Amino acid sequence: MKLIRSTTDLAINGAPPAFEEPLHVGRPIVGDRAAFLDQVGRILDNQWLTNNGQFVQEFERRIAEYLGVRHCVAMCNGTIALEIAIRALGLTGEVIVPSWTFIATAHALYWQGITPVFADIDPATHNLDPDSVRRMITPRTTGIIGVHLWGRAAPVERLQAVADEHGLKLLFDAAHAFGSTYRGGRIGSFGACEVLSFHATKAFNTMEGGAVVTNDDELAETARLMRNFGFKAYDYVIHPGTNGKMIEVCAAMGLANLDRFEETVAMNRRNHDTYRRSLAGVSGISLLDYDPTDHNSHHYVVVEVGSGSALRDRILAALHAENVLARKYFWPGCHRMQPYRDLFPHAGMMLGHTEKVAEQVLVLPNGNLPTEAIETISDVVRQMATCAWS
Ligand code: T4K
């Protein structure tokens, strides 16, 4: 990425863009490239490319050990892992989820004929509000999916209490939360199970990948069967299933990235500090805080723009003109996307915080960025915000 000018003039005013190449949110981190390439060579030599090969087994062992959980069942992506977890837990009817999440959380249910019912969030953390969850329970409700959004733990105990009171299953979409902790314990052991995504855009990636992690032996065994067509042994199928397997090359990428994960987190945290310093005191702009008492990969740089969508969208346009491809994840909220928009045309009335947050959020690039790039990005935000308020 080449910085081609400072931002005294904005590209939206006809100046050239600040960056020659686009800066992306979600640029993949490649850990130990040499180790990865070496492992790919071994995979080709082994002539064993998928179907529970030695790299997948080693990956599962290392992830389970890292998370302090009994089982890691690796999958081809986080969405299939969610679908398998939902099916393995026997969810039916309605399941309560936040609308303020990536669309996969809702689709994993709908794809299986289950209705996702959207509950509101706490605007301070962007995570599910257990009181709103309670209001959405009907006789058809069978479960709750909490999402640890931006890697910050959902209110685990309060959601568990709601689930217990009503005899519901609770699982967590931990797609953002690899390496996060909650009250000192690693995310991975909460609820009946937790589901990880190792997509290329995540802090820890296997290119494509995901996993169901759990301390429940029976659930893990069911998930293992389901990800491999229900095969128990050669020519012996004992369960309905699909193809959810992780391939060897993805596991090798994961192993190479796991060895460098703490470096990735340290880099993200430094970047976060730089953003915080650079954006300090800018009227109407605030960086969403991570809980300082818990560990977080600091992967997502989430800015909230105080005066709502008009200014947020102008800042976004200015950043895009500078070749900074900031995102407004997860605007407009799942409830405003199809098929849910038609299914629940009035859902917004129950989702006041979600609707407000969706108009405010801007996600900025993180990862392998020089300090000057972060300062330039922050300058663009500052100039646009200052113009708006003066
Ligand atoms: N639950 C939650 C809460 C999730 O956030 C996700 C996924 C899931 C479940 C499902 O897990 P997976 O089935 O995906 O494992 C991206 C990711 O595709 C998605 O994995 C992720 N969440 C979501 C938050 O972000 P898009 O539609 O924004 O992707 P896209 O193609 O626009 O790429 C994002 C940015 O990253 C772009 O600016 C380009 C850049 N990029 C992307 C890739 C793939 C690169 O620079 N290099 C790359 O290789 O969904």
Residues whose N, C-alpha, C, O or C-beta is under 5 A from the ligand:
A	BS01	T4K	H24 V25 G26 R27 P28 N77 G78 T79 T101 F102 A104 T105 D173 A175 S197 F198 H199 A200 T201 G209 G210 L325
